[in-house]
């Protein structure tokens, strides 16, 4: 077995004094989402090795030539260790690097490591560049999640089958109803399921409007947050007079080589071989309705197409995390942690408010917090309301555990909170804690309201839900402006990573 090692650093000099600060915009966010490297033009023969390395977070790149474990390059990357081991027809490439990003304040030191393998043919890597996915070791331990990509992109045979594109239309139904819009409605409706033979992608298709010419098709891309930057698109046109149907679809394949993913477009046309039954509309016998299907067991038909454009995409881009111009939960929590509060109120001296982490990622509904068990010295446990955060990519943007203290005279709200961010590594989220002190700078008004006491006991058989009678009158206080919101800086923030709470 041949083994080649590369060590690029200022020998005898501490890491802190050797590191250059990378100030390029986006260095920090990329370091969290894509700590990884491209190793290109890898060759390893007779104790010699050569390759180039690109850090995808910092955009640092350098080429190296190695002999007997000693490597030289015209330009070196500080604090980088690359180990190449060749065993027969397989090369293993391990990378470990430390770097500092200075595009955010405070500047942050990152340490990441990763390993990947590639087949070797005649001393050269069979695929280039080789993606080495990294796991962060510092500032927090996590392995960023990559996307699944569009359906079927890595299915064996995706590219080969795409050379002769075809689809199957199944469960085909065509309905055409005449009408005067008074006693009956004029309507055309075409529905079917379209399956791509190369990828296995299925789209449900249906017509829209009174005339069925443009057909709307949709598949898993509307139900998944992990498709990535590329989504399969389908356009279908239909001629009700001739039953001629045309499919235009774009899909993706990288089963042949993930370093050279392809975007493939194709189209196909056929007349639908429909078998129809026509009968009068009961409410308007002068008008007819027609119901048609394809005459076989599952109402299916094959459609052969013609290959259109084929575009080579950037390496590994199908499953890459999608870059964002806004801060995620993790980045916000480290560099600009703030809570946004709203809907503050007190009911019978019991506090409630709504809260959400301020992330600049578009509108999200906040989550309610209610007053729980007293903990002494004016502090109360939080009772967290309905948690719908698992239904969105960023996860919940509010505490999973907290305590608060309310000073009614000064209108000061103190909060000690713990929260987690799941968008980078859902199985190993980053868990944060911090404290916040804010003032409710809005006029608080109070009114007397009737108080009713409800029970959590389930209803018995035959019992009906009833509203209990009032048992007294209590104070209900709230911000005079019901849409009033305010923010509070989170201080003394600490973080770690671990299993989901």
Helices and strands as residue ranges (DSSP letters): E 2-8, H 15-18, E 21-22, H 27-33, E 36-45, E 48-55, E 61-67, E 70-72, E 80-87, E 90-101, E 108-121, E 124-125, E 130-133, E 135-138, H 158-162, E 166-177, E 187-196, E 202-207, E 214-218, G 220-222, E 233-239, E 244-253, G 258-260, E 262-271, E 274-281, E 284-294, E 301-304, E 306-312, H 329-335, E 338-347, E 350-357, E 367-376, E 379-384, G 389-391, E 401-407, E 412-421, G 426-428, E 430-439, E 444-451, E 472-479, E 485-489, E 491-497
